[in-house]
Amino acid sequence: MHEASIALELYEIVEENIIKYKLKTVTLIRIKVGNFNGVYEDSLRFAFGVISKGTKSENAKIIIDEVEGLELLVDSIEGVDYE
């Protein structure tokens, strides 16, 4: 299940942005996934949920936009910088 390794990489990118932009919580993560990557969306969401449990991105909604090809790109990360 390569979705777990993708979820871990996604989590690391989100964590870098939490630090860079001093976010208190992440609300939305939008990624683009090429249709030739063979990524199962439910598996990716599940793996990210397990990895992010107890963190600032735990409740983030993940939107996956399917595109042509092999692309795998974090398109945007939204969050709140106040409590």
C-alpha positions as a Markdown table, in Angstrom:
| # | Residue | x | y | z |
|---|---|---|---|---|
| 1 | Met | 0.0 | 0.0 | 0.0 |
| 2 | His | 2.0 | 3.0 | -1.3 |
| 3 | Glu | -0.8 | 5.3 | 0.0 |
| 4 | Ala | 0.9 | 5.1 | 3.5 |
| 5 | Ser | 4.2 | 6.5 | 2.2 |
| 6 | Ile | 2.3 | 9.2 | 0.2 |
| 7 | Ala | 0.4 | 10.1 | 3.4 |
| 8 | Leu | 3.6 | 10.3 | 5.4 |
| 9 | Glu | 5.2 | 12.6 | 2.8 |
| 10 | Leu | 2.0 | 14.7 | 2.7 |
| 11 | Tyr | 2.0 | 15.0 | 6.5 |
| 12 | Glu | 5.7 | 16.1 | 6.5 |
| 13 | Ile | 4.8 | 18.8 | 3.9 |
| 14 | Val | 1.9 | 20.0 | 6.0 |
| 15 | Glu | 4.0 | 20.1 | 9.2 |
| 16 | Glu | 6.6 | 22.2 | 7.4 |
| 17 | Asn | 3.8 | 24.7 | 6.5 |
| 18 | Ile | 2.4 | 24.7 | 10.0 |
| 19 | Ile | 5.8 | 25.9 | 11.3 |
| 20 | Lys | 6.5 | 28.3 | 8.4 |
| 21 | Tyr | 3.1 | 30.0 | 8.6 |
| 22 | Lys | 2.6 | 29.5 | 12.4 |
| 23 | Leu | -0.7 | 27.8 | 11.9 |
| 24 | Lys | -2.8 | 26.7 | 15.0 |
| 25 | Thr | -4.7 | 24.2 | 12.9 |
| 26 | Val | -5.0 | 22.9 | 9.3 |
| 27 | Thr | -8.5 | 22.8 | 7.9 |
| 28 | Leu | -8.1 | 21.8 | 4.3 |
| 29 | Ile | -5.5 | 20.1 | 2.2 |
| 30 | Arg | -5.9 | 20.0 | -1.6 |
| 31 | Ile | -3.8 | 17.7 | -3.7 |
| 32 | Lys | -3.6 | 16.8 | -7.3 |
| 33 | Val | -3.1 | 13.1 | -8.2 |
| 34 | Gly | -2.5 | 11.8 | -11.7 |
| 35 | Asn | -4.8 | 9.0 | -12.8 |
| 36 | Phe | -1.8 | 6.8 | -13.6 |
| 37 | Asn | -0.6 | 6.7 | -10.0 |
| 38 | Gly | -3.0 | 4.1 | -8.9 |
| 39 | Val | -3.7 | 5.9 | -5.6 |
| 40 | Tyr | -6.8 | 4.8 | -3.7 |
| 41 | Glu | -8.4 | 7.9 | -2.3 |
| 42 | Asp | -10.0 | 6.2 | 0.7 |
| 43 | Ser | -6.7 | 4.5 | 1.6 |
| 44 | Leu | -4.8 | 7.7 | 1.4 |
| 45 | Arg | -7.3 | 9.5 | 3.6 |
| 46 | Phe | -7.2 | 6.7 | 6.1 |
| 47 | Ala | -3.4 | 6.6 | 6.3 |
| 48 | Phe | -3.2 | 10.4 | 6.7 |
| 49 | Gly | -5.8 | 10.2 | 9.5 |
| 50 | Val | -3.7 | 7.6 | 11.3 |
| 51 | Ile | -0.5 | 9.6 | 10.9 |
| 52 | Ser | -2.0 | 12.9 | 11.8 |
| 53 | Lys | -3.9 | 11.8 | 14.9 |
| 54 | Gly | -3.4 | 14.1 | 17.8 |
| 55 | Thr | -1.7 | 16.8 | 15.6 |
| 56 | Lys | -2.7 | 20.2 | 14.2 |
| 57 | Ser | -3.8 | 18.6 | 11.0 |
| 58 | Glu | -5.9 | 15.8 | 12.5 |
| 59 | Asn | -9.2 | 17.2 | 11.3 |
| 60 | Ala | -8.1 | 18.5 | 8.0 |
| 61 | Lys | -10.4 | 17.8 | 5.1 |
| 62 | Ile | -8.5 | 16.3 | 2.1 |
| 63 | Ile | -9.7 | 17.1 | -1.4 |
| 64 | Ile | -8.1 | 15.0 | -4.1 |
| 65 | Asp | -8.4 | 16.4 | -7.6 |
| 66 | Glu | -7.6 | 13.7 | -10.3 |
| 67 | Val | -5.6 | 15.0 | -13.2 |
| 68 | Glu | -4.1 | 13.3 | -16.3 |
| 69 | Gly | -0.7 | 11.6 | -16.0 |
| 70 | Leu | 1.6 | 10.8 | -13.1 |
| 71 | Glu | 1.4 | 14.1 | -11.2 |
| 72 | Leu | 1.3 | 14.1 | -7.4 |
| 73 | Leu | 1.2 | 17.6 | -6.1 |
| 74 | Val | 0.2 | 19.4 | -2.9 |
| 75 | Asp | -1.9 | 22.2 | -4.4 |
| 76 | Ser | -2.9 | 24.1 | -1.3 |
| 77 | Ile | -3.0 | 24.0 | 2.5 |
| 78 | Glu | -5.5 | 26.1 | 4.4 |
| 79 | Gly | -5.4 | 26.7 | 8.1 |
| 80 | Val | -6.1 | 29.0 | 11.0 |
| 81 | Asp | -3.4 | 31.1 | 12.5 |
| 82 | Tyr | -5.3 | 32.1 | 15.6 |
| 83 | Glu | -7.3 | 30.2 | 18.3 |
